[in-house]
Amino acid sequence: MAQRRHDPERDVPPPGFGRAGTRALEFAENVVYGGIALLLVVGALALLVLAGRTAWTLTSDLSEQPMLDLLDVLLLVFIVVELLFAVRTTVEKRELVAEPFLIIGVIASIKEIVVLSVEAAGVVGEGAVFSDRITEIGVLGVLVLLLGATSWLLRRKEREPDEGEGSDPVPSRAPSAPGGTPVPS
């Protein structure tokens, strides 16, 4: 058996930042994600306080506007919480996961559909304004369907086994003699 020689190219670090630079960037990334998460938590708490104040106005004003405002704020809370989940998932898995953002898109679209439908009810018979609201609702409805279908396809894809995992892409052959007959191992 031949003895291996020392390869000087193995001693050269790979190009780029190197280990210390990578750690510094990872730390900076964690600080930024932590700041984003903190601001999202503060924003969600502020929105909950606003929702509480809006709910309190319902005790004196049982009209449609305070209820619409409350629903609007609560859906914003859902959006912020989903963004917080997306940040947490990104930090944990060290990859950007698409599904939370798709859910945020669905919630935001539904929020706008609710607001526009109330506005459309207030402008029934006003021609172009009503028509514009209905068109926006239709486009947002199609967007909800597309985002939902994308989320469904993404979940379906995640349930499938990875292509290269557990399978040998090239079947192994037993060594053969020059005449093509298999050689016992």
N, C-alpha and C positions, 0 to 999 in steps of 0.2 A: 504494500500500500504506500502510495507516495505521500510525503509530508506536505501539508499546505504551507504556502509562503505567506508572509505578512503582506496584506494589500494596503498600500498607503492611501488609496482613494477612500477607503472605509473610514479613515480618521478625519476626513474633511466633513464639517457639518453641512447639512443641506442648505441650499440657498434660501434666502428669506430672512425673517427676523431671528430665527433661532429660538431656543427654549425660553430664554428670559423675555424676549419680545412677545412671544405667544402668550406667556403668563400675564404680562402687563396688559396686553389687549383683552385677554379674558377677564381680568379684574375690572378694566374700564367698562367692558360690556356689561358685567354684573352690576356695576354702579349705575349705569344708565338704565338698565332694566329695573333696578330697585327704585330709582327716581320716578320712572314711569308708573310703576306699581303704586308707589306712595301717593302720587298725584291722582291716580285713578281711585284709590280708596278715599282720599279726601273729597274728590268730586262726587263719588257715590254717596258719601255721608251728607254732603251739602244738598244733594238732590233729594235725599230722604227727608231732611229737615224741611225743604221746600214742599215736598209732597205732604208732609204733616200739616204745614200751614195751609196748603190748598185744601186738604181734607177738612180742616177746621172751618174754612169759609163755607163748606157745604152745609154746616149747621144753620147758617143764617140765609144762604142763597141756594135754593134747590133748583136753579136753572141749569141749562145744559152746558154753559161755558165753564163753570168751575169743575164739573165732572170731566169735561174734555181736557182741561188743563191738568187735572190729577192724572188722568190716563196718559197724557203726553209725558209728564214727569216720570211716572212709573216705568214707562217703556224706555225712557232715557236711562233710568237706573239699570234696567236689564241690559241695555247696550254697554254701559260702563262696566258692569259685572262680567259680561262676556269678554270684553277687552282685557279685563284683569285676568280672567281665566286663560286667554290666549297668551298673555305675557308669561304667566306662570308655566304654562305648557312649553313655551319656547325656551325658558330657562332650564326646566327640568330635562327636556329631551335634547336640548342643544340643536334644535332644528325648527324651522318655521312650519307650523301645522296649519293647514288651510281651513279645516272644518269650523273652528271657532269664528273665523272671519266670515264664512258663509252664513253661519247662524246670525251673526251681527247684521249682515246684509238683509236677511229675512225679517228680523225684528225691526230694523230701521224702515224697511219698505212697508211693513204692516202698520207701523206708527204713522207713516205719511198717508197711507190709505185711509186710516181712521180719521185723521185730521181733514183730509180732502173731502171725504164723504160728508162730514158735517158741514164743511164750507159749501159743498155742492147743494146740499139740502137748503141752505140759506139763499142760494141764488137761482133756484129753479125758475125757469121761464125767462132768464136774462140772456138767452141766446149764446153768444160767443163765450162769455165767462163760464156759464154752466158747461158748455161743450168742452172747454179747455180742462175743467176739473175732471170731467168724465174720461177724457183722453189720458190725463195723468194717472187716474186710478187704473185704467186699463193697462197702461205701460207698466205701472208698478205691480199689478197682478201678474203679468207675464214674467216680470223680473223675479217675483217670489217663486213662481213655478220653476224657472230656470235655476235659481239658487238651490231650491229644494231638490231638483233632479241631480244637480251637480253634487250636492251633499250625499244623496243616496248612492250615486255612482262611486263616490270616494269611499264610502263605507263598504260598499260591495267589493271594491278593489282591495281594501285593507284585509278583508276576510280571506282572500285568495292567497295560497302559498306563494312565496317568492319563486321566481322562475328557476334560479340556480340552486335553490336550497333542497338538499336531500336527494337530488337526482344527478346522475352522471350523464352529461350531455353527449359524450362519446362513449359508446359501449366498449368495455375493455375486451380485448381479444387475448386468447391464450397464445403464447409464442408458438410459432409453427416452424416446422422444418422446411428446407428448401422445396420440398415437393408439395407443401401445403398441408401436411398432416400435423395435427397438434402435438406439441411436445409436452409430456407430463412435467409438472412442476415439482 
